Amino acid sequence: MPSTEPTPTAAGKPVVKPISAAEHLAFARSQRSVSFLQTPAWGRVKTEWRSESLGWFDGRRLVGAGLVLHRPLPRLDRLTLAYLPEGPVIDWSGEIGAWLDPLAAYLKEQGAFAIRLGPPVVTDTWSAAQVKEGIADPGIRRLTDLTGQAGDPVGTRVSNALKAAGWLPQNPEDGFGVGHPQFKYEVPLAGRSEEELLGGMNQQWRRNIKKAAKEGVEVTVGGGGPEDLKAFHDLYVHTAQRDHFTPRPLHYFETMFAALNAEDPERITLYLAHHQGDLVAATVLVRVGAHAVYSYGASATAKREVRGSNACQWAMIRDARAAGCDVYDLRGITPTLDADDPHVGLVQFKVGAGGRAVRYVGEWDLPLRPMTYRAFDLYMRRRGR
């Protein structure tokens, strides 16, 4: 653990203070898994925000850590929204106030008008079979309409504690907002063989993986160099135009790969699927400890029949399992199960991988300066967040 001078603990609460990037990274490496959004490197990716690493100390012992991204108010740079995406990394099963009260006190003193955080805590899970049944049932429109989900008492307790302490939920009904998704899709890997993982997929996924192999699709791991990233980005822009979303610029991915690879050479990996010399799909995998995340994907409109996207997914799942990961995270889904909703196609695709749909506690705001927070919230609503 990092060495520091003894720090008194007030009323049994850990003390919050800045830590170095090295201390932060050492703490992250001591955990089974941490969101890559809570690594020091992520602060170097989000260059438009000021970042700092904070630690929770019990005496000399570092017992928690968080990456804070400071978003300044327009025309008032000294006031910021302090954002901890998918964090902080603390013991969420304990007394929440003991962890978050000193965080609020420190950030308010530093000029934060509000805190936004996203506890990495699950409230509910639904099996792939339950989700499939829900999509097939015209009476079911959302994941939350399903019965029989597995609830997590820690998640329920965290949600109740945040609400009681004055935190405000920031979770839109469709599951997607300005922050990170509350609903995700995950494939458990721990203790499962490749055969078991394939067996958990639906027939379409298994057929597509076999077809990609039969058609001669070759998946290679790119080094994240200029040529590989340019090839990925060209395909990603093509995908954005086809699927009607706004792509990130090439410079963003150059910064992301440089920052994450500098922190750990195995942190981020680019997968490229070629068929007879043509790039047909590409994906980005990010891993911290035992948590592997499908971060970005792109696919060509031509040659979709060779199933390059499934080949990339299977390569990432196999590599995540071989690296000892507990989970393969396919990131966000909407909670819709309505067959007429255009978002349900994404749900169906991810459900095909087997696994489970997961609801997290979601993102919450704590106004530290209520009048400033209300003005900021109004400003963001007017500009569509």
Secondary structure, DSSP 4 states (H G I P E B T S, - for coil): -------PPBTTBPEEEE--HHHHHHHHHTSSB--GGGSHHHHHH-TTSEEEEEEEEETTEEEEEEEEEEEEETTEEEEEEEEETT--BS-TTS-HHHHHHHHHHHHHHTTEEEEEE----EEEEEEHHHHHHHHH-TT--BGGG-SS-EE-HHHHHHHHHHHHTT-EE---TTS--SS--SEEEEEE-TT--HHHHHHHS-HHHHHHHHHHHHTT-EEEEE---HHHHHHHHHHHHHHHHHHT-PPPPHHHHHHHHHHHHHH-TTSEEEEEEEETTEEEEEEEEEEEBTEEEEEEEEE-STTGGG-HHHHHHHHHHHHHHHTT-SEEEEEE--SB--TTSTTHHHHHHHHTT-SEEEEE---EEEESSHHHHHHHHHHHHHTT-
